[in-house]
Amino acid sequence: MDAYWKSLRTVWEGLEPGSALVTPVSERLFDVESIRDDRLEVRFRDSGERRSLLREQFDVLADRLEENPIPVATLAPGVEPYAAALSLGPVVVSDGETLSMAPDEAVGGESPHLRSPEEARTRPRRVHDDAVLLADLLDRVNATDPGSIDTEALTDLYVLLSDVQRGADRVRGTARNALLERLGPDQRLHGRFGTVRRTTRERRIPKDDETIFEALDERDIPRAWVTGVDPEKLDVVLAVTDLDEATVYDVDEQVYVQKTGVDEDEKFAHLQGLAERLEEIEGGEEIHDDLLEIERRIDEALSAG
């Protein structure tokens, strides 16, 4: 078993920085933080929880697999991280549905439960990264005069603006839900950049037709006042008859730009290049310290009123 454990350690130690493992059933991302002689230390990204995966438990799971494969869907929550980490070694493999002993020709380091640094990013991290790419592009082009931007850069600008908007809206939704738990009916919350309050909007949804018609009949209101053409039914008529669309529809044609693809690999590679450039800036650490000091002084001034 020493050779088996050594092979597992070799694979874990060779993981690309920033990559993560994902539990097969609950799909929780976790990082390998350190590897010891008797355990693997991991940290879950969604909660920050740290766990020790013990070598003896890996041995128990491997022994169990020598008897029969295990359906991934049946794994208990406590066993999931063991299965994900074990599937990286050359002894055990997973196809995403079944965990089993590996064939002789198997090599370690490949698993459906492994996520690359790009794939392992959380939604807020993706928004951050897209915003960094957008900021870099805005520094290099004149966005106030789109006509002066070359076609490739203008396309990139549109794609990044779209990605930042979509990603920010999703993250904003999670922030909104958290804020609603802290906001009273007439309360306002103040941050450094703005203020929020609870707002209620009413959305009216018609009741079923029978209920509406009964209410109208009770008050001698003609049903014709509320009935009209159903667009869905009209489309069916157009499809099965020779009725011309222009006869029953006023068509307003709008031309717009549709994003049809995003090169995430290229975005991630450029992002890594930006990070490396920042690290190479002479005096970069001093600049960062100066910014932190300015932020601290601003906070003190605001606290003092």
Secondary structure, DSSP 8 states (H G I E B T S, - for coil): -HHHHHHHHHHHHTS-TT-EEE-TTT--EEEEEEE-SSEEEEEETTT--EEEEEHHHHHHHHHHHHH--EEGGG--TTTHHHHHHHTTSSSEEE-SSEEEE--TT--TT--TTEE-TTTT--HHHHHHHHHHHHHHHHHHS-TT-GGGS-HHHHHHHHHHHHHHHHHHHHHHHHHHHHHHTT--TT-EEE-SS-EEE-----------HHHHHHHHHHTT--GGGT----HHHHHHHHHHS---HHHH---------------HHHHHHHHHHHHHHHHHSTTHHHHHHHHHHHHHHHHHHHHT-
